[in-house]
Amino acid sequence: MRPILRLHELDLLRGLACLAVVAFHFLSRGPRSGDMPGATMLFDPVSRYGYLGVHLFFLISGFVILMSAQGVSARRFLASRMVRLYPALWAAATVTAVTAWIVGSRRYSVELPEYLANLTMINHWLGVDYVDGSYWSLSFELHFYLLMAAVIFFGMIKHIHWLYLGWLAISVVNLVRPMHPVQFWLAAQWAPLFVAGGMFFLIRNEGANRRNLLILGCSLLLAIAYAVKETATLSVRTGAPFSPVVAVLAILSFFAVFALISCDLWSMKGNIWTYMAGILTYPVYLLHQHFGFMLYDLFRSSVGELLAFVFMCAAIVFVACAVRGYVERPSNHLFRRLKQRFAPSAMPAV
């Protein structure tokens, strides 16, 4: 197996996925739903498809998580993932909740029990609303991490191909007849993307053999089927037309980019853009929606819509930098010190 190195291409893709989601919320969904009254919808024909950035996130996650699962214990795997997810979430949820309390927002109000439940990241198990709507994707990330930890714990990582096929089979059943428990606990709708990311990692390390290509092809077909179905749902929910052709082309482009990465046909050195994407994508994603909407509404009354948009974006980046510097970095350093003290063997870079 190849040595596990940091892939700067993935950092860049993370950044692009985050920008797509932010554009969707600020230039399409926000103005349409009344969260950002007066904001421009000039770019809506394109920005409305920014929701597909989450699909790219799940594809990246499938690649990175299987990479992180190589040669580690279930305890260490979970510890590394929790350190990655929780500190920034705690900070972002606190910023969003405190902002709502200070400005007295009714639209984005956060009750104390709701805030505390969100800090666990299992609030959806309890039927508690998210402090920020963007947190929904973390629920499926968490379920994926728990599933992978179970695979590692029971020594099943060597049978990952069969496990992936079983997961895809469940996803097929869910596509034909949606079942909430299966969709909720096993992330059946998103399984094709998680599986595809894992298969691209295996292709990078094992080569494009027949088995790997078969599973990848199945995941592609399922990802397309779910994407087409999702466009119909969004069209009804929002009242705006979502083209299934655009969704299919987006999924195909994501797979094409990962094919280039897995076959060593695209690689890049680290630079300022990959660095910034790597460190800011997660906190920006956590902060941008409800916190951003509240800032926009606060600024709009005094400086107008355009400057309010600019100030909102600047504030989000500023707070995201603070979360990175004063929360994520110290927690990562602490984890590394504890790891070296109690379990000094190396961890994969992610």
ZATILUM-894070 format. One record per residue (C-alpha): x, z, y; residue in one letter. Coordinates in steps of 0.2 Angstrom, whole numbers, plus 5000, padded with zeros to 4 digits. Layout:
<selos>
<selo><u>X</u><w>Z</w><v>Y</v><r>A</r></selo>
...
</selos>
This chain:
<selos>
<selo><u>5000</u><w>5000</w><v>5000</v><r>M</r></selo>
<selo><u>5006</u><w>4996</w><v>5017</v><r>R</r></selo>
<selo><u>5012</u><w>5010</w><v>5029</v><r>P</r></selo>
<selo><u>4997</u><w>5016</w><v>5040</v><r>I</r></selo>
<selo><u>5001</u><w>5013</w><v>5058</v><r>L</r></selo>
<selo><u>4991</u><w>5013</w><v>5074</v><r>R</r></selo>
<selo><u>4982</u><w>4996</w><v>5077</v><r>L</r></selo>
<selo><u>4981</u><w>4993</w><v>5095</v><r>H</r></selo>
<selo><u>4969</u><w>4979</w><v>5092</v><r>E</r></selo>
<selo><u>4956</u><w>4992</w><v>5087</v><r>L</r></selo>
<selo><u>4959</u><w>5002</w><v>5103</v><r>D</r></selo>
<selo><u>4955</u><w>4986</w><v>5113</v><r>L</r></selo>
<selo><u>4940</u><w>4983</w><v>5102</v><r>L</r></selo>
<selo><u>4934</u><w>5001</w><v>5105</v><r>R</r></selo>
<selo><u>4935</u><w>4998</w><v>5124</v><r>G</r></selo>
<selo><u>4926</u><w>4982</w><v>5123</v><r>L</r></selo>
<selo><u>4912</u><w>4990</w><v>5113</v><r>A</r></selo>
<selo><u>4911</u><w>5004</w><v>5125</v><r>C</r></selo>
<selo><u>4910</u><w>4992</w><v>5140</v><r>L</r></selo>
<selo><u>4896</u><w>4983</w><v>5131</v><r>A</r></selo>
<selo><u>4885</u><w>4998</w><v>5128</v><r>V</r></selo>
<selo><u>4888</u><w>5004</w><v>5146</v><r>V</r></selo>
<selo><u>4883</u><w>4987</w><v>5152</v><r>A</r></selo>
<selo><u>4867</u><w>4988</w><v>5142</v><r>F</r></selo>
<selo><u>4862</u><w>5005</w><v>5149</v><r>H</r></selo>
<selo><u>4867</u><w>5001</w><v>5167</v><r>F</r></selo>
<selo><u>4863</u><w>4983</w><v>5169</v><r>L</r></selo>
<selo><u>4848</u><w>4981</w><v>5157</v><r>S</r></selo>
<selo><u>4839</u><w>4996</w><v>5149</v><r>R</r></selo>
<selo><u>4842</u><w>5008</w><v>5164</v><r>G</r></selo>
<selo><u>4834</u><w>4997</w><v>5178</v><r>P</r></selo>
<selo><u>4820</u><w>4991</w><v>5166</v><r>R</r></selo>
<selo><u>4815</u><w>5009</w><v>5160</v><r>S</r></selo>
<selo><u>4815</u><w>5016</w><v>5178</v><r>G</r></selo>
<selo><u>4831</u><w>5027</w><v>5174</v><r>D</r></selo>
<selo><u>4841</u><w>5016</w><v>5188</v><r>M</r></selo>
<selo><u>4828</u><w>5010</w><v>5200</v><r>P</r></selo>
<selo><u>4834</u><w>4997</w><v>5212</v><r>G</r></selo>
<selo><u>4849</u><w>4993</w><v>5201</v><r>A</r></selo>
<selo><u>4853</u><w>4974</w><v>5199</v><r>T</r></selo>
<selo><u>4846</u><w>4965</w><v>5184</v><r>M</r></selo>
<selo><u>4855</u><w>4949</w><v>5188</v><r>L</r></selo>
<selo><u>4866</u><w>4951</w><v>5172</v><r>F</r></selo>
<selo><u>4852</u><w>4956</w><v>5161</v><r>D</r></selo>
<selo><u>4851</u><w>4940</w><v>5151</v><r>P</r></selo>
<selo><u>4869</u><w>4945</w><v>5145</v><r>V</r></selo>
<selo><u>4870</u><w>4964</w><v>5146</v><r>S</r></selo>
<selo><u>4854</u><w>4966</w><v>5136</v><r>R</r></selo>
<selo><u>4864</u><w>4962</w><v>5121</v><r>Y</r></selo>
<selo><u>4877</u><w>4976</w><v>5125</v><r>G</r></selo>
<selo><u>4868</u><w>4987</w><v>5112</v><r>Y</r></selo>
<selo><u>4878</u><w>4977</w><v>5099</v><r>L</r></selo>
<selo><u>4893</u><w>4987</w><v>5105</v><r>G</r></selo>
<selo><u>4887</u><w>5001</w><v>5093</v><r>V</r></selo>
<selo><u>4888</u><w>4988</w><v>5078</v><r>H</r></selo>
<selo><u>4906</u><w>4985</w><v>5083</v><r>L</r></selo>
<selo><u>4909</u><w>5004</w><v>5084</v><r>F</r></selo>
<selo><u>4902</u><w>5006</w><v>5066</v><r>F</r></selo>
<selo><u>4913</u><w>4992</w><v>5060</v><r>L</r></selo>
<selo><u>4928</u><w>5000</w><v>5068</v><r>I</r></selo>
<selo><u>4923</u><w>5016</w><v>5060</v><r>S</r></selo>
<selo><u>4922</u><w>5009</w><v>5043</v><r>G</r></selo>
<selo><u>4940</u><w>5003</w><v>5044</v><r>F</r></selo>
<selo><u>4947</u><w>5018</w><v>5052</v><r>V</r></selo>
<selo><u>4939</u><w>5031</w><v>5041</v><r>I</r></selo>
<selo><u>4944</u><w>5023</w><v>5025</v><r>L</r></selo>
<selo><u>4962</u><w>5021</w><v>5032</v><r>M</r></selo>
<selo><u>4961</u><w>5040</w><v>5036</v><r>S</r></selo>
<selo><u>4955</u><w>5044</w><v>5019</v><r>A</r></selo>
<selo><u>4971</u><w>5038</w><v>5011</v><r>Q</r></selo>
<selo><u>4981</u><w>5052</w><v>5003</v><r>G</r></selo>
<selo><u>4973</u><w>5067</w><v>5011</v><r>V</r></selo>
<selo><u>4962</u><w>5081</w><v>5004</v><r>S</r></selo>
<selo><u>4944</u><w>5082</w><v>5009</v><r>A</r></selo>
<selo><u>4947</u><w>5098</w><v>5019</v><r>R</r></selo>
<selo><u>4961</u><w>5089</w><v>5029</v><r>R</r></selo>
<selo><u>4950</u><w>5073</w><v>5031</v><r>F</r></selo>
<selo><u>4936</u><w>5083</w><v>5038</v><r>L</r></selo>
<selo><u>4947</u><w>5094</w><v>5049</v><r>A</r></selo>
<selo><u>4954</u><w>5078</w><v>5057</v><r>S</r></selo>
<selo><u>4937</u><w>5070</w><v>5060</v><r>R</r></selo>
<selo><u>4930</u><w>5086</w><v>5067</v><r>M</r></selo>
<selo><u>4944</u><w>5088</w><v>5079</v><r>V</r></selo>
<selo><u>4941</u><w>5070</w><v>5085</v><r>R</r></selo>
<selo><u>4922</u><w>5072</w><v>5087</v><r>L</r></selo>
<selo><u>4918</u><w>5090</w><v>5093</v><r>Y</r></selo>
<selo><u>4929</u><w>5095</w><v>5108</v><r>P</r></selo>
<selo><u>4924</u><w>5080</w><v>5118</v><r>A</r></selo>
<selo><u>4906</u><w>5082</w><v>5113</v><r>L</r></selo>
<selo><u>4905</u><w>5100</w><v>5118</v><r>W</r></selo>
<selo><u>4913</u><w>5096</w><v>5135</v><r>A</r></selo>
<selo><u>4901</u><w>5081</w><v>5138</v><r>A</r></selo>
<selo><u>4886</u><w>5090</w><v>5133</v><r>A</r></selo>
<selo><u>4890</u><w>5104</w><v>5144</v><r>T</r></selo>
<selo><u>4893</u><w>5093</w><v>5159</v><r>V</r></selo>
<selo><u>4877</u><w>5084</w><v>5156</v><r>T</r></selo>
<selo><u>4867</u><w>5100</w><v>5153</v><r>A</r></selo>
<selo><u>4874</u><w>5109</w><v>5168</v><r>V</r></selo>
<selo><u>4871</u><w>5093</w><v>5179</v><r>T</r></selo>
<selo><u>4853</u><w>5093</w><v>5174</v><r>A</r></selo>
<selo><u>4851</u><w>5111</w><v>5178</v><r>W</r></selo>
<selo><u>4860</u><w>5110</w><v>5195</v><r>I</r></selo>
<selo><u>4850</u><w>5095</w><v>5201</v><r>V</r></selo>
<selo><u>4834</u><w>5101</w><v>5193</v><r>G</r></selo>
<selo><u>4831</u><w>5085</w><v>5184</v><r>S</r></selo>
<selo><u>4814</u><w>5084</w><v>5175</v><r>R</r></selo>
<selo><u>4817</u><w>5067</w><v>5167</v><r>R</r></selo>
<selo><u>4834</u><w>5073</w><v>5159</v><r>Y</r></selo>
<selo><u>4830</u><w>5092</w><v>5158</v><r>S</r></selo>
<selo><u>4839</u><w>5101</w><v>5144</v><r>V</r></selo>
<selo><u>4833</u><w>5118</w><v>5137</v><r>E</r></selo>
<selo><u>4846</u><w>5130</w><v>5132</v><r>L</r></selo>
<selo><u>4841</u><w>5130</w><v>5113</v><r>P</r></selo>
<selo><u>4842</u><w>5111</w><v>5114</v><r>E</r></selo>
<selo><u>4859</u><w>5112</w><v>5122</v><r>Y</r></selo>
<selo><u>4866</u><w>5124</w><v>5109</v><r>L</r></selo>
<selo><u>4859</u><w>5114</w><v>5095</v><r>A</r></selo>
<selo><u>4868</u><w>5098</w><v>5101</v><r>N</r></selo>
<selo><u>4884</u><w>5107</w><v>5101</v><r>L</r></selo>
<selo><u>4883</u><w>5108</w><v>5082</v><r>T</r></selo>
<selo><u>4880</u><w>5089</w><v>5080</v><r>M</r></selo>
<selo><u>4867</u><w>5092</w><v>5067</v><r>I</r></selo>
<selo><u>4853</u><w>5095</w><v>5080</v><r>N</r></selo>
<selo><u>4844</u><w>5079</w><v>5072</v><r>H</r></selo>
<selo><u>4843</u><w>5089</w><v>5055</v><r>W</r></selo>
<selo><u>4833</u><w>5102</w><v>5065</v><r>L</r></selo>
<selo><u>4822</u><w>5090</w><v>5074</v><r>G</r></selo>
<selo><u>4830</u><w>5094</w><v>5091</v><r>V</r></selo>
<selo><u>4831</u><w>5080</w><v>5104</v><r>D</r></selo>
<selo><u>4848</u><w>5074</w><v>5110</v><r>Y</r></selo>
<selo><u>4855</u><w>5080</w><v>5126</v><r>V</r></selo>
<selo><u>4860</u><w>5062</w><v>5129</v><r>D</r></selo>
<selo><u>4852</u><w>5047</w><v>5120</v><r>G</r></selo>
<selo><u>4869</u><w>5040</w><v>5116</v><r>S</r></selo>
<selo><u>4872</u><w>5054</w><v>5104</v><r>Y</r></selo>
<selo><u>4861</u><w>5046</w><v>5091</v><r>W</r></selo>
<selo><u>4876</u><w>5036</w><v>5084</v><r>S</r></selo>
<selo><u>4886</u><w>5051</w><v>5082</v><r>L</r></selo>
<selo><u>4873</u><w>5057</w><v>5069</v><r>S</r></selo>
<selo><u>4877</u><w>5042</w><v>5058</v><r>F</r></selo>
<selo><u>4895</u><w>5044</w><v>5061</v><r>E</r></selo>
<selo><u>4894</u><w>5062</w><v>5055</v><r>L</r></selo>
<selo><u>4884</u><w>5057</w><v>5039</v><r>H</r></selo>
<selo><u>4897</u><w>5044</w><v>5035</v><r>F</r></selo>
<selo><u>4911</u><w>5057</w><v>5037</v><r>Y</r></selo>
<selo><u>4902</u><w>5069</w><v>5025</v><r>L</r></selo>
<selo><u>4899</u><w>5055</w><v>5013</v><r>L</r></selo>
<selo><u>4918</u><w>5050</w><v>5013</v><r>M</r></selo>
<selo><u>4923</u><w>5068</w><v>5012</v><r>A</r></selo>
<selo><u>4913</u><w>5070</w><v>4996</v><r>A</r></selo>
<selo><u>4921</u><w>5054</w><v>4989</v><r>V</r></selo>
<selo><u>4938</u><w>5062</w><v>4992</v><r>I</r></selo>
<selo><u>4933</u><w>5079</w><v>4986</v><r>F</r></selo>
<selo><u>4927</u><w>5072</w><v>4969</v><r>F</r></selo>
<selo><u>4942</u><w>5060</w><v>4967</v><r>G</r></selo>
<selo><u>4931</u><w>5045</w><v>4968</v><r>M</r></selo>
<selo><u>4941</u><w>5036</w><v>4981</v><r>I</r></selo>
<selo><u>4949</u><w>5025</w><v>4968</v><r>K</r></selo>
<selo><u>4931</u><w>5019</w><v>4964</v><r>H</r></selo>
<selo><u>4927</u><w>5015</w><v>4982</v><r>I</r></selo>
<selo><u>4922</u><w>4997</w><v>4978</v><r>H</r></selo>
<selo><u>4908</u><w>5003</w><v>4966</v><r>W</r></selo>
<selo><u>4902</u><w>5016</w><v>4978</v><r>L</r></selo>
<selo><u>4902</u><w>5003</w><v>4992</v><r>Y</r></selo>
<selo><u>4891</u><w>4991</w><v>4981</v><r>L</r></selo>
<selo><u>4879</u><w>5006</w><v>4977</v><r>G</r></selo>
<selo><u>4878</u><w>5010</w><v>4995</v><r>W</r></selo>
<selo><u>4874</u><w>4991</w><v>4999</v><r>L</r></selo>
<selo><u>4861</u><w>4991</w><v>4985</v><r>A</r></selo>
<selo><u>4852</u><w>5006</w><v>4993</v><r>I</r></selo>
<selo><u>4853</u><w>4997</w><v>5010</v><r>S</r></selo>
<selo><u>4845</u><w>4981</w><v>5002</v><r>V</r></selo>
<selo><u>4830</u><w>4992</w><v>4996</v><r>V</r></selo>
<selo><u>4829</u><w>5000</w><v>5013</v><r>N</r></selo>
<selo><u>4828</u><w>4983</w><v>5021</v><r>L</r></selo>
<selo><u>4814</u><w>4978</w><v>5010</v><r>V</r></selo>
<selo><u>4805</u><w>4994</w><v>5011</v><r>R</r></selo>
<selo><u>4811</u><w>5006</w><v>5024</v><r>P</r></selo>
<selo><u>4812</u><w>5024</w><v>5019</v><r>M</r></selo>
<selo><u>4815</u><w>5037</w><v>5032</v><r>H</r></selo>
<selo><u>4825</u><w>5049</w><v>5021</v><r>P</r></selo>
<selo><u>4836</u><w>5036</w><v>5014</v><r>V</r></selo>
<selo><u>4839</u><w>5029</w><v>5032</v><r>Q</r></selo>
<selo><u>4842</u><w>5046</w><v>5039</v><r>F</r></selo>
<selo><u>4853</u><w>5054</w><v>5026</v><r>W</r></selo>
<selo><u>4862</u><w>5039</w><v>5019</v><r>L</r></selo>
<selo><u>4863</u><w>5028</w><v>5035</v><r>A</r></selo>
<selo><u>4856</u><w>5014</w><v>5025</v><r>A</r></selo>
<selo><u>4853</u><w>5002</w><v>5040</v><r>Q</r></selo>
<selo><u>4871</u><w>5004</w><v>5046</v><r>W</r></selo>
<selo><u>4879</u><w>5004</w><v>5028</v><r>A</r></selo>
<selo><u>4884</u><w>4986</w><v>5029</v><r>P</r></selo>
<selo><u>4894</u><w>4988</w><v>5044</v><r>L</r></selo>
<selo><u>4903</u><w>5004</w><v>5038</v><r>F</r></selo>
<selo><u>4906</u><w>4995</w><v>5021</v><r>V</r></selo>
<selo><u>4912</u><w>4979</w><v>5030</v><r>A</r></selo>
<selo><u>4925</u><w>4989</w><v>5040</v><r>G</r></selo>
<selo><u>4931</u><w>4998</w><v>5024</v><r>G</r></selo>
<selo><u>4933</u><w>4981</w><v>5015</v><r>M</r></selo>
<selo><u>4943</u><w>4974</w><v>5029</v><r>F</r></selo>
<selo><u>4955</u><w>4988</w><v>5027</v><r>F</r></selo>
<selo><u>4956</u><w>4985</w><v>5009</v><r>L</r></selo>
<selo><u>4959</u><w>4966</w><v>5011</v><r>I</r></selo>
<selo><u>4973</u><w>4971</w><v>5023</v><r>R</r></selo>
<selo><u>4981</u><w>4982</w><v>5010</v><r>N</r></selo>
<selo><u>4976</u><w>4973</w><v>4993</v><r>E</r></selo>
<selo><u>4973</u><w>4955</w><v>4999</v><r>G</r></selo>
<selo><u>4958</u><w>4944</w><v>4999</v><r>A</r></selo>
<selo><u>4954</u><w>4945</w><v>4980</v><r>N</r></selo>
<selo><u>4937</u><w>4940</w><v>4973</v><r>R</r></selo>
<selo><u>4930</u><w>4957</w><v>4972</v><r>R</r></selo>
<selo><u>4934</u><w>4961</w><v>4990</v><r>N</r></selo>
<selo><u>4927</u><w>4945</w><v>4996</v><r>L</r></selo>
<selo><u>4911</u><w>4947</w><v>4986</v><r>L</r></selo>
<selo><u>4907</u><w>4964</w><v>4993</v><r>I</r></selo>
<selo><u>4912</u><w>4959</w><v>5011</v><r>L</r></selo>
<selo><u>4900</u><w>4944</w><v>5009</v><r>G</r></selo>
<selo><u>4886</u><w>4955</w><v>5004</v><r>C</r></selo>
<selo><u>4889</u><w>4967</w><v>5018</v><r>S</r></selo>
<selo><u>4889</u><w>4952</w><v>5031</v><r>L</r></selo>
<selo><u>4873</u><w>4945</w><v>5024</v><r>L</r></selo>
<selo><u>4865</u><w>4962</w><v>5025</v><r>L</r></selo>
<selo><u>4872</u><w>4966</w><v>5043</v><r>A</r></selo>
<selo><u>4864</u><w>4949</w><v>5049</v><r>I</r></selo>
<selo><u>4847</u><w>4953</w><v>5041</v><r>A</r></selo>
<selo><u>4847</u><w>4970</w><v>5049</v><r>Y</r></selo>
<selo><u>4852</u><w>4963</w><v>5066</v><r>A</r></selo>
<selo><u>4839</u><w>4950</w><v>5066</v><r>V</r></selo>
<selo><u>4826</u><w>4963</w><v>5061</v><r>K</r></selo>
<selo><u>4832</u><w>4974</w><v>5076</v><r>E</r></selo>
<selo><u>4830</u><w>4960</w><v>5088</v><r>T</r></selo>
<selo><u>4811</u><w>4959</w><v>5084</v><r>A</r></selo>
<selo><u>4810</u><w>4978</w><v>5086</v><r>T</r></selo>
<selo><u>4818</u><w>4978</w><v>5103</v><r>L</r></selo>
<selo><u>4808</u><w>4964</w><v>5109</v><r>S</r></selo>
<selo><u>4792</u><w>4974</w><v>5106</v><r>V</r></selo>
<selo><u>4799</u><w>4990</w><v>5112</v><r>R</r></selo>
<selo><u>4806</u><w>4984</w><v>5129</v><r>T</r></selo>
<selo><u>4795</u><w>4969</w><v>5132</v><r>G</r></selo>
<selo><u>4810</u><w>4958</w><v>5135</v><r>A</r></selo>
<selo><u>4815</u><w>4944</w><v>5123</v><r>P</r></selo>
<selo><u>4830</u><w>4947</w><v>5111</v><r>F</r></selo>
<selo><u>4837</u><w>4932</w><v>5103</v><r>S</r></selo>
<selo><u>4841</u><w>4933</w><v>5084</v><r>P</r></selo>
<selo><u>4853</u><w>4919</w><v>5086</v><r>V</r></selo>
<selo><u>4863</u><w>4929</w><v>5099</v><r>V</r></selo>
<selo><u>4863</u><w>4944</w><v>5087</v><r>A</r></selo>
<selo><u>4869</u><w>4934</w><v>5072</v><r>V</r></selo>
<selo><u>4883</u><w>4926</w><v>5082</v><r>L</r></selo>
<selo><u>4889</u><w>4943</w><v>5088</v><r>A</r></selo>
<selo><u>4889</u><w>4949</w><v>5071</v><r>I</r></selo>
<selo><u>4899</u><w>4934</w><v>5065</v><r>L</r></selo>
<selo><u>4911</u><w>4936</w><v>5079</v><r>S</r></selo>
<selo><u>4914</u><w>4954</w><v>5075</v><r>F</r></selo>
<selo><u>4918</u><w>4949</w><v>5057</v><r>F</r></selo>
<selo><u>4929</u><w>4935</w><v>5062</v><r>A</r></selo>
<selo><u>4939</u><w>4946</w><v>5073</v><r>V</r></selo>
<selo><u>4942</u><w>4959</w><v>5059</v><r>F</r></selo>
<selo><u>4946</u><w>4945</w><v>5047</v><r>A</r></selo>
<selo><u>4960</u><w>4940</w><v>5059</v><r>L</r></selo>
<selo><u>4966</u><w>4958</w><v>5059</v><r>I</r></selo>
<selo><u>4965</u><w>4961</w><v>5041</v><r>S</r></selo>
<selo><u>4975</u><w>4944</w><v>5037</v><r>C</r></selo>
<selo><u>4988</u><w>4948</w><v>5050</v><r>D</r></selo>
<selo><u>4983</u><w>4933</w><v>5061</v><r>L</r></selo>
<selo><u>4980</u><w>4944</w><v>5076</v><r>W</r></selo>
<selo><u>4991</u><w>4959</w><v>5081</v><r>S</r></selo>
<selo><u>4996</u><w>4966</w><v>5098</v><r>M</r></selo>
<selo><u>5008</u><w>4978</w><v>5106</v><r>K</r></selo>
<selo><u>5002</u><w>4993</w><v>5115</v><r>G</r></selo>
<selo><u>4999</u><w>4991</w><v>5133</v><r>N</r></selo>
<selo><u>4990</u><w>5000</w><v>5147</v><r>I</r></selo>
<selo><u>4973</u><w>4992</w><v>5142</v><r>W</r></selo>
<selo><u>4974</u><w>4998</w><v>5124</v><r>T</r></selo>
<selo><u>4980</u><w>5015</w><v>5129</v><r>Y</r></selo>
<selo><u>4966</u><w>5018</w><v>5142</v><r>M</r></selo>
<selo><u>4954</u><w>5011</w><v>5129</v><r>A</r></selo>
<selo><u>4960</u><w>5022</w><v>5116</v><r>G</r></selo>
<selo><u>4959</u><w>5038</w><v>5126</v><r>I</r></selo>
<selo><u>4944</u><w>5035</w><v>5137</v><r>L</r></selo>
<selo><u>4932</u><w>5026</w><v>5126</v><r>T</r></selo>
<selo><u>4924</u><w>5041</w><v>5117</v><r>Y</r></selo>
<selo><u>4922</u><w>5053</w><v>5133</v><r>P</r></selo>
<selo><u>4915</u><w>5038</w><v>5143</v><r>V</r></selo>
<selo><u>4903</u><w>5034</w><v>5129</v><r>Y</r></selo>
<selo><u>4897</u><w>5053</w><v>5128</v><r>L</r></selo>
<selo><u>4895</u><w>5055</w><v>5147</v><r>L</r></selo>
<selo><u>4889</u><w>5038</w><v>5154</v><r>H</r></selo>
<selo><u>4870</u><w>5038</w><v>5150</v><r>Q</r></selo>
<selo><u>4860</u><w>5053</w><v>5156</v><r>H</r></selo>
<selo><u>4875</u><w>5060</w><v>5167</v><r>F</r></selo>
<selo><u>4877</u><w>5043</w><v>5175</v><r>G</r></selo>
<selo><u>4858</u><w>5041</w><v>5178</v><r>F</r></selo>
<selo><u>4857</u><w>5058</w><v>5187</v><r>M</r></selo>
<selo><u>4872</u><w>5053</w><v>5197</v><r>L</r></selo>
<selo><u>4865</u><w>5037</w><v>5202</v><r>Y</r></selo>
<selo><u>4849</u><w>5045</w><v>5207</v><r>D</r></selo>
<selo><u>4858</u><w>5058</w><v>5217</v><r>L</r></selo>
<selo><u>4869</u><w>5045</w><v>5227</v><r>F</r></selo>
<selo><u>4855</u><w>5032</w><v>5229</v><r>R</r></selo>
<selo><u>4846</u><w>5042</w><v>5242</v><r>S</r></selo>
<selo><u>4860</u><w>5043</w><v>5253</v><r>S</r></selo>
<selo><u>4872</u><w>5028</w><v>5251</v><r>V</r></selo>
<selo><u>4860</u><w>5015</w><v>5243</v><r>G</r></selo>
<selo><u>4860</u><w>5006</w><v>5226</v><r>E</r></selo>
<selo><u>4876</u><w>4997</w><v>5227</v><r>L</r></selo>
<selo><u>4887</u><w>5011</w><v>5232</v><r>L</r></selo>
<selo><u>4878</u><w>5023</w><v>5221</v><r>A</r></selo>
<selo><u>4882</u><w>5012</w><v>5206</v><r>F</r></selo>
<selo><u>4901</u><w>5011</w><v>5211</v><r>V</r></selo>
<selo><u>4902</u><w>5030</w><v>5214</v><r>F</r></selo>
<selo><u>4893</u><w>5033</w><v>5198</v><r>M</r></selo>
<selo><u>4905</u><w>5023</w><v>5188</v><r>C</r></selo>
<selo><u>4920</u><w>5031</w><v>5197</v><r>A</r></selo>
<selo><u>4913</u><w>5048</w><v>5193</v><r>A</r></selo>
<selo><u>4911</u><w>5045</w><v>5175</v><r>I</r></selo>
<selo><u>4929</u><w>5038</w><v>5173</v><r>V</r></selo>
<selo><u>4935</u><w>5053</w><v>5183</v><r>F</r></selo>
<selo><u>4926</u><w>5066</w><v>5172</v><r>V</r></selo>
<selo><u>4931</u><w>5057</w><v>5156</v><r>A</r></selo>
<selo><u>4949</u><w>5058</w><v>5161</v><r>C</r></selo>
<selo><u>4947</u><w>5077</w><v>5164</v><r>A</r></selo>
<selo><u>4939</u><w>5078</w><v>5147</v><r>V</r></selo>
<selo><u>4953</u><w>5069</w><v>5139</v><r>R</r></selo>
<selo><u>4967</u><w>5079</w><v>5148</v><r>G</r></selo>
<selo><u>4959</u><w>5096</w><v>5148</v><r>Y</r></selo>
<selo><u>4949</u><w>5096</w><v>5132</v><r>V</r></selo>
<selo><u>4954</u><w>5083</w><v>5119</v><r>E</r></selo>
<selo><u>4973</u><w>5083</w><v>5122</v><r>R</r></selo>
<selo><u>4974</u><w>5102</w><v>5120</v><r>P</r></selo>
<selo><u>4963</u><w>5103</w><v>5105</v><r>S</r></selo>
<selo><u>4973</u><w>5089</w><v>5097</v><r>N</r></selo>
<selo><u>4989</u><w>5098</w><v>5100</v><r>H</r></selo>
<selo><u>4982</u><w>5114</w><v>5093</v><r>L</r></selo>
<selo><u>4976</u><w>5105</w><v>5077</v><r>F</r></selo>
<selo><u>4994</u><w>5098</w><v>5075</v><r>R</r></selo>
<selo><u>5002</u><w>5115</w><v>5077</v><r>R</r></selo>
<selo><u>4990</u><w>5123</w><v>5064</v><r>L</r></selo>
<selo><u>4992</u><w>5108</w><v>5052</v><r>K</r></selo>
<selo><u>5011</u><w>5109</w><v>5053</v><r>Q</r></selo>
<selo><u>5010</u><w>5128</w><v>5050</v><r>R</r></selo>
<selo><u>4998</u><w>5128</w><v>5035</v><r>F</r></selo>
<selo><u>5000</u><w>5110</w><v>5028</v><r>A</r></selo>
<selo><u>5015</u><w>5101</w><v>5034</v><r>P</r></selo>
<selo><u>5013</u><w>5085</w><v>5025</v><r>S</r></selo>
<selo><u>5010</u><w>5069</w><v>5036</v><r>A</r></selo>
<selo><u>4993</u><w>5063</w><v>5041</v><r>M</r></selo>
<selo><u>4988</u><w>5045</w><v>5044</v><r>P</r></selo>
<selo><u>4988</u><w>5038</w><v>5062</v><r>A</r></selo>
<selo><u>4971</u><w>5033</w><v>5067</v><r>V</r></selo>
</selos>
